[in-house]
Amino acid sequence: MKIAFVGKGGSGKTTLSSLFVRHLAGTGRPVLAVDADINQHLGAALGLDEEEAARLPALGAHLPLVKEHLRGTNPRIADAAGMIKTTPPGAGSRLLTVTGDNPVYAACARPVRLDNGSVRLMVTGPFTEADLGVACYHSKTGAVEMCLNHLVDGREEYVVVDMTAGSDSFASGMFTRFDMTFLVAEPTRKGVSVYRQYKEYARDFDVALRVVGNKVQGPDDLEFLRAEVGADLLAAFPHSDWVRSMEKGRPPAFAMLEEPAAQVLRELYGAVDASYERRDWARYTEQMVHFHRRNAESWGNAKTGADLRDQIDPGFVLGETAPLEAAQPEQAVRGAAAAPQPA
């Protein structure tokens, strides 16, 4: 199950995503945590010190390796250089799973041990001195989008992504890659403005969106959120001394998280689990194709000198159970080639 945490800068989305990662780790199920924001904070929120967080390998710095691995033997992709962030998988592509080993995880993922389990963590990577003034941060997050487009997961496998702030994720099709999107909103006009943007943009793509209130200090704040977001409000995260300790770098054992806060995490888990019945792999695949066409026509074709629409495999539907012919045995890769779908 793929879960995104979004919200305006400073809303607490990284804090909430890290708490949810810890909650999932405590269930013993596999978790892949992804920091998709160039302002890298998820590692620290999961307990890494500054040096450990700084040593995390950046996905954006390993983009050629990511492309070469995912391309596999897909005959529609002549070479890795011709892949862009929206290139969809097809017959012969290599897919990623939450569990198992592969060159992408070997280069870019690191285990993070928590007091109640462990997770894999991947990070987009921050801007470097070489990027300043010449690169857009979307070139960094493109590696995350490519991995998500090639990742298959089951009901009790979790991918938790701490997204870029605000509505910036709509600059690509990455916002459609999730089974559940949690929007963390403060009880302020600015806090709910991001919700309105997300709601508007996501409506046409059937994105499952629930709001988690944060920094709610009383009944008036809660009533404000209810009036502004209506039935989309799932829960409100309460004040937590545990979180305050975590933000100081001295968190107690996760089992000591206050019960009202733990209850909110259980409500988030329930919403994620219920969303499984809405999974539609054909729709996911069609959305990938839609955004790939748009990116190819707007800039990709000009950049590569080729018609990237030719990369679309009209007979391929990303799936969950059947192995692809290009699957590597050690990866437990899953996917499915189905009857042709409208492209």
N, C-alpha and C positions, 0 to 999 in steps of 0.2 A: 504494500500500500504506500502510495506516494503522498506526502503531506507537506504543504508549504505554509510558512509563517510570514506574513507580510504586515506592513503598517508604516506609518510615517517615521522618520528618524527620531529616535528617543522615546518611542511608544512602549518599548519593552519587548519587541518581537524576538530579539536574541535571547533575552532572559526566559521568556515563555517557551521558545523552541528548545533551549537547553534543558529546562525542567521536564518537558515532554520526552526528550531523548532519555533522560534519567529514568523517567517513569517506565518507558518501554523496555529499557535495559533490565529493570527489575523484574520483568515478566519472563526473562530468559530467552526472549525471541530475538532473532538477528536484526540489527539496526545499522543502517548506513546514514551517518549525519553529514550534511553538505553545507558548507558556508559559501553561499553564492553571492555574498556582498564583498566588494573590494575593501571595505572597512572591516577587517577581520577581527571578530570578537567572539565567535562561537567557541573556539578552542579554549580561550580563557574562561568562558562561562562554564565549560565542562571540566575546569580544574587545572588546565595546563598553566605553567608559569610563563613569563614573557619569553624566556629563552626557548622553551619547548614549543611555544606557539610560533615563534619566528623560524624554527627549523622545519615546520611543516612544508612539504613540497607543494608547489603551486600547480594546479591543473593547467592554468593558462600557459605556464612555461613548458608544459609537456604536450602541447597541442599536436605536433607532428606525430608523436608516438600514439596518442589517442586516435587520431585519424587513421593511421596505418593499421592499427589493430582492428578497429571497428569496420574498416572497409572489407577485410577478409578477402574472399574470392568473388565479391559482388561484381559481375561483368559489366554492370551499368556505370561503374565508377572506375575510370581509366587509371587514376593514381590518387594518392592521398592529398596531393596539393589541390586537386579539383574539388575537394569536399569543403562545404561551408557549414556554418553552425546548424542550419536547418536540414542538411542532407538526411533524408529518411533511410531507414534500413530496407533491405530487399533480400531476395534470395541470394545466399552466399555471404551476407553480412555476419559479423560476429556480434553477439549480444552479450550484455552484462547482466549478472544476477546479483542479488544482495549477498548471497553466500558464495563460496568458491573463490578460487584464485585466478588471476589473469594479469597480463603485463600492465594494464592501466592501474589496477589496485597496487601492484608491486611498486610502481613508480610514484603514485600519487596519493594513496591511502595509508593511514597509519592507525594502529589500534590505540584507543584511549581507554584506560582502565578507570572505572568508577567504583565507588564503594559498594555498589549493588549489581555490578556486572561490567561489561565492556562493550564498546561500539567501534565501528570503523569511522574515521573522519577524513573527509576530503575538503580542501579549501580552494576557492578560485585563485587566490593570490592577490596581493596588493599591487598598486601602481609602483613601478620602479622608476629610478631616475631616468632611464632610457625612454620611458613611456611619456614623461611629462611634456606637454605641448604638442605631441605628435600622435598619440593613441587615444582611442575612445575606450571607456571601461567595458563596452559591450564586446570588445575583442577578448576580454578576460572571461566574461561570463559565457561566451560562446562554447567553451569547452564543457561547461556544466550542461548546457542545453543539448549538446551532442551526446553526452553520456545518458541523459534522461531519455532522449529519443531512442536509444539502443538498449534500454534497461527494462527487463521484465521481472515481475515480482508477484508473489502470492499473497493470500489473505493475512498470514501471520509473519510476513516479512515487511520491514518498514524502512522507508527512505524519508528522512526529515530534512527539509531544505529551509535554511534561513535566507530569505530572499533579499534583494536590493530594496532600499527604502522607497517609500512612496509608490507611485504607479509606474516606475521605470521598467518593471518586468514586462510591460505591454509593448516595449520596443521590439520584442520578439514574440514567438509563439509559446515561450516557455510556460506562460501562465495557464495553458491548457493541459499541461502534463500531469496534473495532480488529481488524486481521488478526493482530496479535501483541502481547501484553503482556509486557514484561520487568519482573520484580519484582527490584529491587536489594535484596539482603539482607546484612546484616552477620552474622558468625558468633556471634550472641548470642541469648538467649531472646526479647528484644524484637524483634530483627531478624527472626526466623522467625515471630513471632506475627502480623505483618501478612500474611505468606505464607499462614498457615492461614486467616485471615479471607478473603483473596482467593479461595483455593481453594474454600472453603465457599460463598461468595456466587456465584462464577462457574460452579460446577458445572452448575447448571440451565440455563445459557445458552451452553454449549459455547464458553466463552472460551478461546482458546489462550494458555496461560500458561507462561513459562519463567523460571527464577530465575538471576540473575547475582550471584554472590558478590562482595562488595567488602570491603576492609580485611581480607583474609585474610592472616595473617602466617606461617602454617606448616601442616604436615600435620595437626595437631590441629584447626585451624580448618576446614580443608577436609573432614576426616572428620565434624566436627560438622554441617556443612551437608548432606553426603551422607546422614547418618543422619536428618536432620530433613525434608528435602524430596525425597529419593529421586531418581527419574528426571527430575524437573522441573528439576534443576540442570543448566544448560547449560554454564556456564563460571564461572571465578573470575578477577576482574580483579586483576592483580598490582600491587605497589608500583611507582609510576612517578615518576621525577624530572621528566619532562615535565609531568605533571599538577600536581606541586608548583609548578613554575614558572608554569603557567597560573593556579593559584589565587592566586599573587602578582601576577598581571597582567602577567607577562613571559614568555609562552609562546614557545618557539623554533618554527621551521617545523614544521608537522605531520608532514612526512616524517621528522622526527627522533624521533617517538614510538617507544619501545622495541618491539622485535619481539614479545615476549610479550603486550604490551598490544594491539598491532595485530592479533595473531592472534585475540584475544578479539573484537575488532570484526568480523573476518571471520566468526567463528562466529555472531555475532548476525545478520550479513547473510545467511548461509546459512539460518538458521532463518526469517527473514522471507521470503526467496525461496521456500522450500519451502511456506510457508503459503498461497501463492497458489492452489494446487490445492484448498484447502479453502474458498475463497470461495463464499459462498452468498448472493446478493443478496436472494433471497426471504426467507431467514431474517433477514437484517439488517432488512429492511422490516417483517417481522412483529414483531420485537423493538421497533422504534421505535413501532409501533402499540400494542403491549402497554404500554409505559411511558407513552405519551401518555394512554391510557385511565386508567391509575392516577393520573397527575398531574391529569387533568381532574376525576376523581371526588373526589380528596382535597382539592384546593384551587383548581384552575384555574377550574372552573365558578363557584364562589362569587366568585372575584376578578373575573371578566369579566362575570358575569351572563348567560352563555350556555352551552349544552351544547357543549363543545369536542370531543366525540366526533364531531360533525358535520363536523369538519375532516378526518376520515379518508377518503381516497379508496380504496375497496375494490378498484378496478381498477388501482391503480398499484403497480409494483414498481421500486424504484431499481435502475439498471443501469449498464453501463459503455460501451456501444457506440452505441446508436441515439439520435438527437437527439429531444428533446422539442419539441412544437410551439411552446412559449414560449421556446425557446432563442434567445439573442442571437448573431448570427453572429460577432461579435468575441470572444465568450467561449469558443468551441469547447465549448459546454455539451453534456453527454452524459447520457443517462438513458433509461428505457424505460417505456412503459405496456404492461403485459402483461395476460393473461387474469385475471379476478378471482381474488383469493386470499382465504383465510379471514381474517376480520378479528377 
